[in-house]
Amino acid sequence: MATDRQDPGYRKARRTYLVSYDRAIPTLRQADHCIGCGQCMVHCPQTIKIPDELHRIDRYAEKLKQDPAVL
């Protein structure tokens, strides 16, 4: 996980995360498509606040996409 631009492997980790995310999750199922309705939460046995987690993932992915560092 890319955490700091100063880390030596930041650029590679950033690119790997974004490419893997796009390949692993179909576009219509990615975190930015969550509308926060909460219907998924009743199906989660761990009572995870899924919309909150999806929004957190989306913020992280968008932060990486907006980073001016060259992919």
N, C-alpha and C positions, 0 to 999 in steps of 0.2 A: 504494500500500500504506500503510495507516494504521500509523504507527510510534510516535507520541507524542501523548498527549492535548493537549499544549500547541500542537501544530501547528494553524494556523488552519483547515485543511481536514480535520481529523481526523474530525469527525462525519460529514461527507459521504463521505469515503473509506471509513469503517467501514461505513456503510449500503450504499454501492455494492458493496463487496466481498461482504458477506453476501447481498445480493439477487442479485448475479451468480452467486455460488457455488451458491445454491439453484436458480437457473434453469438453469444450465449443466450441472449434474451431478444425475442422478436420485438421489433420496433413498437408495435401496439401494446406490448406487455411491459415496456420499460417504465421505470418509476415516475417519469414525468407525465404519464397518462393517468395517474391516480387522481380521482376527483375528491377523495377524502370522505366518501359516503359512510364508511365503516362497516359495510355489509360483510366484508371478509373477516372481521374480528370475531364474529360469533362462531366461526369455523376453526379458530386457532386454539388448540389445547393448552398452549403456554400463555394465553391471554396477552400476547404481544400487541402493542398498539401499531398495527401494520401501517395505517396511513402516515403516522408520524415517522416511522422508519423509512417508508418509501420517499417521503419528502426529504428526509436527511440524505438518503442515497442520491436523490436528484440534485440537491444542492452541491454535494460533493462532486458528482459527475460534471455539472455545469461549471463549477469552479475550475476543474481540470481542463475543460474545453476552452474556457476563457483565458487560461494562463498564456501569457505572451511567449513563453518558452517554445522553441521550435519543436514540433513533433518529429 
